[in-house]
Amino acid sequence: MASTASVAAAVPVSAGWRDWRAWPRRVTQLWRSSLRFRTLVITLGLTAFAIIGGFVTMALAIQNDLFESRVNQVQAAVGRATATAQDTLGAAQVDGDSAALEALMSAVLTSLTRQSGTDMIAAYRVSNEPSALAPQDFNKGGLEADMITPGMRTMVQRDAEQRWWQSIALPTAQGTAPGVVIGQQLIFPEVGAYEFYFAYDLAPEAATLRFVQVTLWLVGGALILLIGAISWFVLRTITVPIA
């Protein structure tokens, strides 16, 4: 009889937890009646808050470090490439020959592609005055004019000595990928300044960041579960003898 009564009493409790609509009432009852449950919930809540806060801070720090390191790297590469190209342009003699200017542009573009480490390059003449000698504007490697904001172009046109950069979205087969574009002027003999832009794909850095974030979330979840299990064991060890 005792065994039968025990089974009969257990059935409504199990049925109650199977009914998800009764969960708020059940949890409220546990919160009011169980010191062990309240202690466990508070412990897990504070632990989760501390772990998530720490991991979010780490993820942001890693993200900023990855981005800044890559931007510094590509700026240094563009700086070396444009310095070499400007030395070549400064020493060139074209004598009003448009064919010589076109050949010079082609040679400079080859040098820039090799030294900058990207084939996504665009060039636009700064002056709006027509010129029969000036090489035509061009886009290479998928970098289009509409990817560069007017504000970026204004800053590059305004200062011939400064190098500028901006985050952009690069089109891919899957949609878009994060990227960065570097802009700087180069001065061509007899025709004046050109805006040169160099775009770099940051998809590898984004993939690294996603891996780090997923790893942090998995480790954080495992830590919360482990701390919850330890807390439950300690609480049960203490409260059962007291009860």
Accessible surface in RSA format (square Angstrom, percent):
REM  Atomic radii and reference values for relative SASA: ProtOr
REM  Chains: A
REM  Algorithm: Lee & Richards
REM  Probe-radius: 1.40
REM  Slices: 20
REM RES _ NUM      All-atoms   Total-Side   Main-Chain    Non-polar    All polar
REM                ABS   REL    ABS   REL    ABS   REL    ABS   REL    ABS   REL
RES MET A   1   196.05 101.5 158.08 104.6  37.98  90.4 125.82 107.0  70.23  93.0
RES ALA A   2    88.62  81.5  69.38 107.1  19.24  43.8  78.71 110.8   9.91  26.2
RES SER A   3    83.10  70.2  73.13  97.6   9.97  23.0  48.20 102.6  34.91  48.9
RES THR A   4    93.60  66.6  88.42  89.6   5.18  12.3  63.25  85.0  30.35  45.9
RES ALA A   5    63.18  58.1  51.81  80.0  11.37  25.9  59.05  83.2   4.13  10.9
RES SER A   6    73.43  62.0  61.73  82.4  11.70  26.9  32.15  68.5  41.28  57.8
RES VAL A   7    94.88  62.4  92.22  83.5   2.66   6.4  94.86  82.4   0.01   0.0
RES ALA A   8    61.13  56.2  46.89  72.4  14.24  32.4  53.60  75.5   7.53  20.0
RES ALA A   9    67.83  62.4  51.58  79.6  16.25  37.0  61.23  86.2   6.60  17.5
RES ALA A  10    58.63  53.9  50.30  77.6   8.33  18.9  56.40  79.4   2.23   5.9
RES VAL A  11    86.90  57.2  83.35  75.5   3.55   8.6  86.80  75.4   0.10   0.3
RES PRO A  12    79.11  57.7  70.76  64.5   8.35  30.4  76.11  62.8   3.00  18.7
RES VAL A  13    76.72  50.5  76.63  69.4   0.10   0.2  76.66  66.6   0.06   0.2
RES SER A  14    52.83  44.6  45.46  60.7   7.37  17.0  32.70  69.6  20.13  28.2
RES ALA A  15    41.20  37.9  34.96  54.0   6.23  14.2  35.62  50.2   5.58  14.8
RES GLY A  16    10.90  13.4   0.00   N/A  10.90  13.4  10.52  28.9   0.37   0.8
RES TRP A  17    91.64  36.8  87.86  42.5   3.78   8.9  72.26  38.5  19.39  31.4
RES ARG A  18   173.35  72.8 143.27  73.0  30.09  71.6  75.66 103.4  97.69  59.2
RES ASP A  19    54.27  38.0  47.54  47.3   6.73  15.9  23.09  54.3  31.18  31.1
RES TRP A  20   172.15  69.1 169.73  82.2   2.42   5.7 144.19  76.9  27.96  45.4
RES ARG A  21   175.26  73.6 151.80  77.4  23.47  55.9  52.32  71.5 122.95  74.5
RES ALA A  22    12.36  11.4   7.97  12.3   4.39  10.0  12.26  17.3   0.10   0.3
RES TRP A  23   121.76  48.9 121.75  58.9   0.01   0.0 121.76  64.9   0.00   0.0
RES PRO A  24    89.82  65.5  80.76  73.6   9.05  32.9  89.16  73.6   0.66   4.1
RES ARG A  25   129.88  54.5 122.35  62.4   7.53  17.9  67.36  92.1  62.52  37.9
RES ARG A  26    48.22  20.2  47.11  24.0   1.11   2.6   3.93   5.4  44.29  26.8
RES VAL A  27    66.50  43.8  66.50  60.2   0.00   0.0  66.50  57.8   0.00   0.0
RES THR A  28    57.29  40.7  53.93  54.7   3.37   8.0  32.64  43.8  24.65  37.3
RES GLN A  29    85.06  47.6  81.72  59.7   3.34   8.0  37.75  80.3  47.31  35.9
RES LEU A  30    64.34  35.8  64.04  45.8   0.30   0.7  64.22  45.1   0.12   0.3
RES TRP A  31   102.17  41.0 102.15  49.4   0.02   0.1  76.64  40.9  25.54  41.4
RES ARG A  32   188.02  78.9 159.62  81.4  28.40  67.6  54.51  74.5 133.51  80.9
RES SER A  33    92.98  78.6  53.56  71.5  39.43  90.8  49.81 106.1  43.17  60.5
RES SER A  34    27.60  23.3  22.71  30.3   4.89  11.3  15.49  33.0  12.11  17.0
RES LEU A  35   114.01  63.5 107.58  77.0   6.44  16.2 107.58  75.6   6.44  17.3
RES ARG A  36    51.12  21.5  49.03  25.0   2.09   5.0  10.63  14.5  40.48  24.5
RES PHE A  37    43.64  21.8  43.26  26.8   0.38   1.0  43.38  26.3   0.26   0.7
RES ARG A  38    67.60  28.4  67.60  34.5   0.00   0.0  15.04  20.6  52.55  31.9
RES THR A  39    46.73  33.2  43.16  43.8   3.57   8.5  35.60  47.8  11.13  16.8
RES LEU A  40    26.70  14.9  26.70  19.1   0.00   0.0  26.70  18.8   0.00   0.0
RES VAL A  41    60.27  39.7  57.42  52.0   2.85   6.9  58.27  50.6   2.00   5.4
RES ILE A  42    90.38  51.4  84.60  63.0   5.77  13.9  90.16  64.9   0.22   0.6
RES THR A  43    43.39  30.9  38.72  39.3   4.68  11.1  27.70  37.2  15.69  23.7
RES LEU A  44    51.63  28.8  51.01  36.5   0.63   1.6  51.28  36.0   0.35   1.0
RES GLY A  45    41.80  51.5   0.00   N/A  41.80  51.5  35.82  98.3   5.98  13.4
RES LEU A  46   121.57  67.7 117.35  84.0   4.22  10.6 117.73  82.7   3.84  10.3
RES THR A  47    23.20  16.5  17.42  17.7   5.78  13.8  10.89  14.6  12.31  18.6
RES ALA A  48    22.60  20.8  22.60  34.9   0.00   0.0  22.60  31.8   0.00   0.0
RES PHE A  49   161.39  80.7 154.36  95.6   7.03  18.3 159.59  96.8   1.80   5.2
RES ALA A  50    66.88  61.5  49.41  76.2  17.47  39.7  57.51  81.0   9.37  24.8
RES ILE A  51    25.06  14.3  19.58  14.6   5.48  13.2  25.06  18.0   0.00   0.0
RES ILE A  52    71.45  40.7  70.82  52.8   0.64   1.5  71.45  51.5   0.00   0.0
RES GLY A  53    36.69  45.2   0.00   N/A  36.69  45.2  33.97  93.2   2.72   6.1
RES GLY A  54    34.68  42.8   0.00   N/A  34.68  42.8  32.03  87.9   2.64   5.9
RES PHE A  55    36.32  18.2  35.40  21.9   0.93   2.4  35.72  21.7   0.61   1.7
RES VAL A  56    64.61  42.5  62.31  56.4   2.30   5.5  64.51  56.1   0.10   0.3
RES THR A  57    89.22  63.5  86.69  87.9   2.53   6.0  63.14  84.8  26.08  39.4
RES MET A  58    90.55  46.9  86.82  57.5   3.73   8.9  72.55  61.7  17.99  23.8
RES ALA A  59    13.85  12.7  13.68  21.1   0.16   0.4  13.85  19.5   0.00   0.0
RES LEU A  60    96.28  53.6  96.25  68.9   0.02   0.1  96.26  67.6   0.02   0.0
RES ALA A  61    58.48  53.8  46.52  71.8  11.96  27.2  53.64  75.5   4.84  12.8
RES ILE A  62    54.72  31.1  52.22  38.9   2.51   6.0  54.67  39.4   0.05   0.1
RES GLN A  63    73.17  40.9  71.99  52.6   1.18   2.8   8.22  17.5  64.95  49.3
RES ASN A  64    81.57  56.3  80.22  77.5   1.35   3.3  15.15  36.5  66.42  64.2
RES ASP A  65    90.63  63.5  87.04  86.6   3.59   8.5  20.65  48.6  69.98  69.8
RES LEU A  66    45.67  25.4  44.20  31.6   1.47   3.7  44.47  31.2   1.20   3.2
RES PHE A  67    61.97  31.0  59.06  36.6   2.90   7.6  61.69  37.4   0.28   0.8
RES GLU A  68   104.66  60.1 102.91  77.9   1.76   4.2  31.62  61.2  73.05  59.6
RES SER A  69    59.94  50.7  49.18  65.6  10.76  24.8  36.80  78.4  23.14  32.4
RES ARG A  70    52.29  22.0  49.81  25.4   2.47   5.9   5.69   7.8  46.60  28.2
RES VAL A  71     5.90   3.9   5.90   5.3   0.00   0.0   5.90   5.1   0.00   0.0
RES ASN A  72    94.71  65.3  87.76  84.8   6.95  16.7  26.35  63.4  68.36  66.1
RES GLN A  73   107.09  59.9  98.09  71.7   9.00  21.4  37.60  80.0  69.48  52.7
RES VAL A  74     1.73   1.1   1.23   1.1   0.50   1.2   1.73   1.5   0.00   0.0
RES GLN A  75    37.14  20.8  37.08  27.1   0.05   0.1   8.52  18.1  28.62  21.7
RES ALA A  76    46.15  42.4  34.75  53.6  11.40  25.9  44.43  62.6   1.72   4.6
RES ALA A  77    12.75  11.7  12.75  19.7   0.00   0.0  12.75  18.0   0.00   0.0
RES VAL A  78     0.00   0.0   0.00   0.0   0.00   0.0   0.00   0.0   0.00   0.0
RES GLY A  79    14.71  18.1   0.00   N/A  14.71  18.1  10.09  27.7   4.62  10.3
RES ARG A  80   148.21  62.2 140.67  71.7   7.55  18.0  72.46  99.0  75.75  45.9
RES ALA A  81     0.04   0.0   0.00   0.0   0.04   0.1   0.04   0.1   0.00   0.0
RES THR A  82     1.90   1.4   1.08   1.1   0.82   2.0   0.36   0.5   1.54   2.3
RES ALA A  83    56.39  51.9  46.70  72.1   9.69  22.0  55.75  78.5   0.64   1.7
RES THR A  84    56.18  40.0  53.22  54.0   2.96   7.0  35.54  47.7  20.64  31.2
RES ALA A  85     0.77   0.7   0.00   0.0   0.77   1.7   0.77   1.1   0.00   0.0
RES GLN A  86    56.66  31.7  54.87  40.1   1.79   4.3  42.15  89.7  14.51  11.0
RES ASP A  87   105.91  74.2  93.71  93.3  12.20  28.8  33.14  78.0  72.77  72.6
RES THR A  88    64.53  45.9  55.84  56.6   8.69  20.7  41.48  55.7  23.05  34.9
RES LEU A  89     1.79   1.0   0.00   0.0   1.79   4.5   0.13   0.1   1.66   4.5
RES GLY A  90    62.64  77.3   0.00   N/A  62.64  77.3  33.64  92.3  29.00  65.0
RES ALA A  91    81.17  74.6  52.28  80.7  28.89  65.7  62.25  87.7  18.92  50.1
RES ALA A  92    24.45  22.5   8.98  13.9  15.47  35.2  18.36  25.9   6.09  16.1
RES GLN A  93   149.12  83.4 120.09  87.8  29.03  69.1  48.05 102.3 101.08  76.7
RES VAL A  94     8.28   5.5   3.05   2.8   5.23  12.6   3.94   3.4   4.34  11.8
RES ASP A  95   121.51  85.1  89.84  89.4  31.67  74.9  37.96  89.3  83.55  83.3
RES GLY A  96    37.14  45.8   0.00   N/A  37.14  45.8  16.61  45.6  20.53  46.0
RES ASP A  97    68.91  48.3  63.36  63.1   5.55  13.1  20.58  48.4  48.32  48.2
RES SER A  98    48.21  40.7  46.14  61.6   2.07   4.8  12.78  27.2  35.43  49.6
RES ALA A  99    67.94  62.5  57.17  88.2  10.78  24.5  63.33  89.2   4.61  12.2
RES ALA A 100    33.34  30.7  22.34  34.5  11.01  25.0  29.82  42.0   3.53   9.3
RES LEU A 101     0.00   0.0   0.00   0.0   0.00   0.0   0.00   0.0   0.00   0.0
RES GLU A 102    83.44  47.9  79.42  60.1   4.02   9.6  38.85  75.1  44.59  36.4
RES ALA A 103    63.19  58.1  50.84  78.5  12.35  28.1  58.42  82.3   4.77  12.6
RES LEU A 104    19.85  11.1  15.53  11.1   4.31  10.8  19.26  13.5   0.59   1.6
RES MET A 105    11.34   5.9  11.34   7.5   0.00   0.0  11.34   9.6   0.00   0.0
RES SER A 106    65.05  55.0  60.39  80.6   4.66  10.7  28.23  60.1  36.82  51.6
RES ALA A 107    57.00  52.4  43.48  67.1  13.52  30.8  51.55  72.6   5.45  14.4
RES VAL A 108     1.75   1.1   0.20   0.2   1.55   3.7   1.75   1.5   0.00   0.0
RES LEU A 109    31.87  17.7  31.87  22.8   0.00   0.0  31.87  22.4   0.00   0.0
RES THR A 110    82.49  58.7  76.82  77.9   5.67  13.5  58.20  78.2  24.29  36.7
RES SER A 111    18.88  16.0  18.45  24.6   0.43   1.0  16.59  35.3   2.30   3.2
RES LEU A 112     0.01   0.0   0.00   0.0   0.01   0.0   0.01   0.0   0.00   0.0
RES THR A 113    36.33  25.8  31.97  32.4   4.36  10.4  31.40  42.2   4.93   7.5
RES ARG A 114   163.26  68.5 135.44  69.0  27.82  66.2  79.94 109.3  83.32  50.5
RES GLN A 115    59.48  33.3  39.37  28.8  20.11  47.9  24.16  51.4  35.33  26.8
RES SER A 116     2.74   2.3   0.00   0.0   2.74   6.3   0.15   0.3   2.59   3.6
RES GLY A 117    64.65  79.7   0.00   N/A  64.65  79.7  35.45  97.3  29.20  65.4
RES THR A 118    13.17   9.4   4.45   4.5   8.72  20.8  10.33  13.9   2.84   4.3
RES ASP A 119    78.73  55.1  75.96  75.6   2.76   6.5  17.54  41.3  61.19  61.0
RES MET A 120    33.77  17.5  33.77  22.4   0.00   0.0  17.52  14.9  16.26  21.5
RES ILE A 121     0.00   0.0   0.00   0.0   0.00   0.0   0.00   0.0   0.00   0.0
RES ALA A 122     0.00   0.0   0.00   0.0   0.00   0.0   0.00   0.0   0.00   0.0
RES ALA A 123     0.21   0.2   0.21   0.3   0.00   0.0   0.21   0.3   0.00   0.0
RES TYR A 124    14.91   7.0  14.91   8.5   0.00   0.0  14.91  11.2   0.00   0.0
RES ARG A 125    45.79  19.2  33.89  17.3  11.91  28.3  13.14  18.0  32.65  19.8
RES VAL A 126    43.12  28.4  30.23  27.4  12.89  31.1  30.34  26.4  12.78  34.7
RES SER A 127    45.42  38.4  30.60  40.8  14.82  34.1  31.31  66.7  14.11  19.8
RES ASN A 128   153.02 105.5 119.70 115.7  33.32  80.2  38.52  92.7 114.50 110.7
RES GLU A 129   126.14  72.4 122.54  92.7   3.60   8.6  39.78  76.9  86.36  70.5
RES PRO A 130   135.49  98.7 104.73  95.5  30.76 111.8 115.94  95.7  19.55 121.5
RES SER A 131    44.71  37.8  14.75  19.7  29.96  69.0  14.75  31.4  29.96  42.0
RES ALA A 132   104.52  96.1  64.59  99.7  39.94  90.8  76.43 107.6  28.10  74.4
RES LEU A 133    48.19  26.8  46.88  33.5   1.31   3.3  46.88  32.9   1.31   3.5
RES ALA A 134    11.36  10.4   4.81   7.4   6.55  14.9   4.81   6.8   6.55  17.3
RES PRO A 135     4.16   3.0   0.96   0.9   3.20  11.6   0.96   0.8   3.20  19.9
RES GLN A 136   142.25  79.5 134.22  98.1   8.03  19.1  55.41 117.9  86.84  65.9
RES ASP A 137    73.23  51.3  52.86  52.6  20.38  48.2  18.02  42.4  55.21  55.1
RES PHE A 138    40.46  20.2  34.28  21.2   6.18  16.1  40.46  24.5   0.00   0.0
RES ASN A 139    62.92  43.4  32.16  31.1  30.76  74.1   8.31  20.0  54.61  52.8
RES LYS A 140    66.88  32.6  61.87  38.0   5.01  11.9  58.87  53.0   8.01   8.5
RES GLY A 141    44.42  54.8   0.00   N/A  44.42  54.8  19.49  53.5  24.92  55.8
RES GLY A 142    44.40  54.8   0.00   N/A  44.40  54.8  31.58  86.7  12.82  28.7
RES LEU A 143     0.07   0.0   0.00   0.0   0.07   0.2   0.07   0.1   0.00   0.0
RES GLU A 144    83.64  48.0  83.64  63.3   0.00   0.0  28.33  54.8  55.30  45.2
RES ALA A 145    43.90  40.4  37.80  58.3   6.10  13.9  37.97  53.5   5.93  15.7
RES ASP A 146   131.05  91.8  91.66  91.2  39.39  93.2  52.34 123.2  78.71  78.5
RES MET A 147    35.53  18.4  20.78  13.8  14.74  35.1  29.38  25.0   6.14   8.1
RES ILE A 148     6.79   3.9   0.00   0.0   6.79  16.4   0.05   0.0   6.74  18.3
RES THR A 149    55.76  39.7  53.07  53.8   2.70   6.4  55.27  74.2   0.49   0.7
RES PRO A 150   110.12  80.3 105.04  95.8   5.08  18.5 109.41  90.3   0.71   4.4
RES GLY A 151    43.65  53.8   0.00   N/A  43.65  53.8  38.62 106.0   5.03  11.3
RES MET A 152     8.25   4.3   4.86   3.2   3.40   8.1   3.03   2.6   5.22   6.9
RES ARG A 153    58.64  24.6  58.64  29.9   0.00   0.0  15.33  21.0  43.31  26.3
RES THR A 154    61.30  43.6  60.26  61.1   1.04   2.5  35.97  48.3  25.33  38.3
RES MET A 155    60.17  31.2  60.16  39.8   0.01   0.0  45.27  38.5  14.90  19.7
RES VAL A 156     0.11   0.1   0.11   0.1   0.00   0.0   0.11   0.1   0.00   0.0
RES GLN A 157    73.01  40.8  58.74  42.9  14.26  34.0   9.89  21.1  63.11  47.9
RES ARG A 158   169.69  71.2 132.67  67.6  37.02  88.1  65.65  89.7 104.04  63.1
RES ASP A 159    50.56  35.4  47.52  47.3   3.04   7.2  12.24  28.8  38.32  38.2
RES ALA A 160    44.45  40.9  29.67  45.8  14.78  33.6  29.67  41.8  14.78  39.2
RES GLU A 161   159.92  91.8 131.32  99.3  28.61  68.1  58.86 113.9 101.06  82.5
RES GLN A 162    83.45  46.7  82.05  60.0   1.40   3.3   5.79  12.3  77.66  58.9
RES ARG A 163    73.71  31.0  63.96  32.6   9.75  23.2   5.80   7.9  67.92  41.2
RES TRP A 164    68.23  27.4  67.66  32.7   0.58   1.4  68.23  36.4   0.00   0.0
RES TRP A 165   107.57  43.2  87.07  42.1  20.49  48.1  64.36  34.3  43.20  70.1
RES GLN A 166    52.93  29.6  49.91  36.5   3.02   7.2  18.85  40.1  34.08  25.8
RES SER A 167    65.58  55.4  48.41  64.6  17.18  39.6  38.11  81.1  27.48  38.5
RES ILE A 168    19.83  11.3   4.86   3.6  14.97  36.1  15.81  11.4   4.02  10.9
RES ALA A 169    61.63  56.7  45.69  70.5  15.95  36.3  45.92  64.7  15.71  41.6
RES LEU A 170     8.86   4.9   8.86   6.3   0.00   0.0   8.86   6.2   0.00   0.0
RES PRO A 171    83.48  60.8  64.14  58.5  19.33  70.3  64.65  53.4  18.83 117.0
RES THR A 172    57.12  40.6  31.58  32.0  25.54  60.9  39.59  53.2  17.53  26.5
RES ALA A 173   107.12  98.5  54.07  83.4  53.05 120.7  67.57  95.2  39.54 104.8
RES GLN A 174   168.23  94.1 128.04  93.6  40.20  95.7  72.00 153.2  96.24  73.0
RES GLY A 175    39.71  49.0   0.00   N/A  39.71  49.0  33.75  92.6   5.97  13.4
RES THR A 176   101.48  72.2  72.02  73.0  29.45  70.2  40.75  54.7  60.73  91.8
RES ALA A 177    11.25  10.3   8.33  12.9   2.92   6.6  11.25  15.8   0.00   0.0
RES PRO A 178    64.73  47.2  58.01  52.9   6.73  24.5  63.96  52.8   0.78   4.8
RES GLY A 179     1.57   1.9   0.00   N/A   1.57   1.9   0.00   0.0   1.57   3.5
RES VAL A 180     0.00   0.0   0.00   0.0   0.00   0.0   0.00   0.0   0.00   0.0
RES VAL A 181     0.00   0.0   0.00   0.0   0.00   0.0   0.00   0.0   0.00   0.0
RES ILE A 182     0.00   0.0   0.00   0.0   0.00   0.0   0.00   0.0   0.00   0.0
RES GLY A 183     0.00   0.0   0.00   N/A   0.00   0.0   0.00   0.0   0.00   0.0
RES GLN A 184    26.63  14.9  26.63  19.5   0.00   0.0   0.17   0.4  26.46  20.1
RES GLN A 185    13.21   7.4   7.99   5.8   5.22  12.4   0.38   0.8  12.83   9.7
RES LEU A 186     1.45   0.8   1.42   1.0   0.03   0.1   1.45   1.0   0.00   0.0
RES ILE A 187    78.92  44.9  76.40  56.9   2.52   6.1  76.40  55.0   2.52   6.8
RES PHE A 188     1.89   0.9   0.00   0.0   1.89   4.9   0.07   0.0   1.82   5.2
RES PRO A 189    30.00  21.9  17.58  16.0  12.43  45.2  29.34  24.2   0.67   4.1
RES GLU A 190   107.24  61.6  54.16  41.0  53.08 126.4  47.15  91.2  60.09  49.1
RES VAL A 191     8.73   5.7   0.38   0.3   8.34  20.1   5.72   5.0   3.01   8.2
RES GLY A 192    30.43  37.5   0.00   N/A  30.43  37.5  27.11  74.4   3.32   7.4
RES ALA A 193    18.08  16.6  11.83  18.3   6.24  14.2  11.83  16.7   6.24  16.5
RES TYR A 194     0.00   0.0   0.00   0.0   0.00   0.0   0.00   0.0   0.00   0.0
RES GLU A 195     0.51   0.3   0.51   0.4   0.00   0.0   0.00   0.0   0.51   0.4
RES PHE A 196     0.00   0.0   0.00   0.0   0.00   0.0   0.00   0.0   0.00   0.0
RES TYR A 197     0.00   0.0   0.00   0.0   0.00   0.0   0.00   0.0   0.00   0.0
RES PHE A 198     0.00   0.0   0.00   0.0   0.00   0.0   0.00   0.0   0.00   0.0
RES ALA A 199     0.00   0.0   0.00   0.0   0.00   0.0   0.00   0.0   0.00   0.0
RES TYR A 200     9.71   4.5   8.15   4.6   1.57   4.1   9.71   7.3   0.00   0.0
RES ASP A 201    57.66  40.4  49.80  49.6   7.87  18.6  20.02  47.1  37.64  37.5
RES LEU A 202     9.44   5.3   9.30   6.7   0.13   0.3   9.30   6.5   0.13   0.4
RES ALA A 203    35.07  32.2  32.86  50.7   2.21   5.0  33.85  47.7   1.22   3.2
RES PRO A 204    85.45  62.3  75.28  68.6  10.17  37.0  83.62  69.0   1.83  11.4
RES GLU A 205    40.86  23.5  38.38  29.0   2.48   5.9  16.63  32.2  24.22  19.8
RES ALA A 206    22.12  20.3  15.84  24.4   6.28  14.3  20.88  29.4   1.24   3.3
RES ALA A 207    45.97  42.3  40.22  62.1   5.75  13.1  41.12  57.9   4.85  12.9
RES THR A 208    64.01  45.5  58.40  59.2   5.60  13.4  37.22  50.0  26.79  40.5
RES LEU A 209    28.12  15.7  28.12  20.1   0.00   0.0  28.12  19.8   0.00   0.0
RES ARG A 210   141.44  59.4 140.54  71.6   0.89   2.1  64.57  88.2  76.87  46.6
RES PHE A 211   144.74  72.4 138.55  85.8   6.19  16.1 144.02  87.3   0.72   2.1
RES VAL A 212    30.95  20.4  29.61  26.8   1.34   3.2  30.91  26.9   0.04   0.1
RES GLN A 213    57.86  32.4  56.95  41.6   0.91   2.2  10.95  23.3  46.91  35.6
RES VAL A 214    86.04  56.6  84.66  76.6   1.38   3.3  86.01  74.7   0.03   0.1
RES THR A 215    54.57  38.8  53.39  54.1   1.18   2.8  48.80  65.6   5.77   8.7
RES LEU A 216    21.81  12.1  21.81  15.6   0.00   0.0  21.81  15.3   0.00   0.0
RES TRP A 217   144.68  58.1 138.02  66.8   6.66  15.6 113.84  60.7  30.84  50.0
RES LEU A 218   125.85  70.1 117.61  84.1   8.24  20.7 120.39  84.6   5.46  14.7
RES VAL A 219    68.41  45.0  65.69  59.5   2.72   6.6  68.33  59.4   0.07   0.2
RES GLY A 220     3.43   4.2   0.00   N/A   3.43   4.2   3.43   9.4   0.00   0.0
RES GLY A 221    32.71  40.3   0.00   N/A  32.71  40.3  30.06  82.5   2.64   5.9
RES ALA A 222    60.92  56.0  50.72  78.3  10.20  23.2  55.39  78.0   5.52  14.6
RES LEU A 223    67.60  37.6  67.35  48.2   0.25   0.6  67.58  47.5   0.02   0.1
RES ILE A 224    38.58  22.0  38.53  28.7   0.04   0.1  38.53  27.7   0.04   0.1
RES LEU A 225   137.74  76.7 129.92  92.9   7.82  19.7 132.29  92.9   5.45  14.7
RES LEU A 226   101.32  56.4  96.82  69.3   4.50  11.3 100.90  70.9   0.42   1.1
RES ILE A 227    54.40  31.0  54.06  40.3   0.34   0.8  54.37  39.2   0.03   0.1
RES GLY A 228     8.93  11.0   0.00   N/A   8.93  11.0   7.52  20.6   1.40   3.1
RES ALA A 229    62.05  57.0  47.37  73.1  14.67  33.4  56.04  78.9   6.00  15.9
RES ILE A 230    93.78  53.4  90.99  67.8   2.79   6.7  93.76  67.5   0.02   0.0
RES SER A 231    16.61  14.0  11.32  15.1   5.29  12.2   9.34  19.9   7.27  10.2
RES TRP A 232   105.76  42.4 105.76  51.2   0.00   0.0  88.06  47.0  17.70  28.7
RES PHE A 233   140.05  70.1 138.77  86.0   1.28   3.3 140.04  84.9   0.01   0.0
RES VAL A 234    67.85  44.6  66.77  60.4   1.08   2.6  67.85  59.0   0.00   0.0
RES LEU A 235    25.40  14.1  25.40  18.2   0.00   0.0  25.40  17.8   0.00   0.0
RES ARG A 236   121.29  50.9 120.89  61.6   0.40   1.0  24.74  33.8  96.56  58.5
RES THR A 237    76.27  54.2  63.50  64.4  12.77  30.4  66.83  89.8   9.44  14.3
RES ILE A 238    95.70  54.5  89.11  66.4   6.59  15.9  94.04  67.7   1.66   4.5
RES THR A 239    26.37  18.8  24.97  25.3   1.41   3.4  25.16  33.8   1.22   1.8
RES VAL A 240    73.75  48.5  65.38  59.2   8.37  20.2  66.35  57.7   7.39  20.1
RES PRO A 241   103.52  75.4  66.28  60.4  37.25 135.4  77.80  64.2  25.73 159.9
RES ILE A 242   139.72  79.5 109.18  81.3  30.53  73.6 116.64  84.0  23.08  62.6
RES ALA A 243   119.07 109.5  50.57  78.0  68.50 155.8  74.92 105.5  44.15 117.0
END  Absolute sums over single chains surface
CHAIN  1 A    14647.1      12248.7       2398.4       9751.5       4895.6
END  Absolute sums over all chains
TOTAL         14647.1      12248.7       2398.4       9751.5       4895.6
